[in-house]
Amino acid sequence: MNAGRTARDRARAELTREIKDEARRQLAVDGAQKLSLRSVARALGMVSSALYRYFPSRDDLLTALIIDAYNAMGDAADEAAVGESPRERWLSACHAIRAWARANPHEYALIYGSPIPGYRAPQDTVAAAARVPLLLLKTLTEAEPRPAFEAPPLTDGLADQLERLDVEPKPAPETLNRALMVWSQLFGMLSFELFGQFVGSVDPADEFFAHAVGQMADFVGLAGEVGDR
C-alpha cells in the first residue's frame, strides 16, 4: 500500500514537472499574458479537466512558476556567495544573479517584468521573493560597513518606513536604506540589459556590470577596490 502511494506520488511529481516545463516553454514563445491551462493541456495531450487536478487555475500555475523562478535565482546566489570577505560574497552573488537572469530571460521577465493583467501574487510568493535581498542584507551585516561617502540624513518619514520593515538581520536605518538602493539598482541594471535598453551604449554589459556592482559594494560600505572583479 505504501509502495503504491509512493508510486502515485512519483507519478504526480513527474507530471507536475512536465506541466511546469511546458508552461515555461509557452512563456518563452507567447509571454505570460497568453498562458492558459487549456493550451498547456493541449500541448501535453491531456484534457483540461485532468490538468485542473494539478493546478486549479491559470493563476495557481503562474504562482508555481513565479516561486520556482525566485527560488532558482536564490539558489544560484546562495551557491555563489562564497569567499573570504563579505565583499567577495556580495560580488559573487551579484554576478551569479546576472548569469541566472541571462540564462533564463523569460523567467526573469515573469518575476521582474511588466505586471500580468488580472494576476495578483499571493502571500505564498513572498518568502521566495525575499531570498536574494535577504542574502545581500545578511552579507552586508556580516561586515562592518564603511561607506565610501557620507549620505544626507534620512527624512523622518523614510526613517519611519525603514524602522517598520520586518527583516532579519536588521541593520541601522542608514545601512538598510543603502541596501535597498543598491538592490533596486541591481535589478534595474539587469532589466535594462535583458530588455534591450543598453543597446547602443554599454552592450555587451559585462564590464559595465562588473564596475557598477563594485561601486555598489563601496556605496554600502564593503571596502575594496571599485569594480574589483
Beta strands, then each sheet from edge to edge (+ up, - down):
end
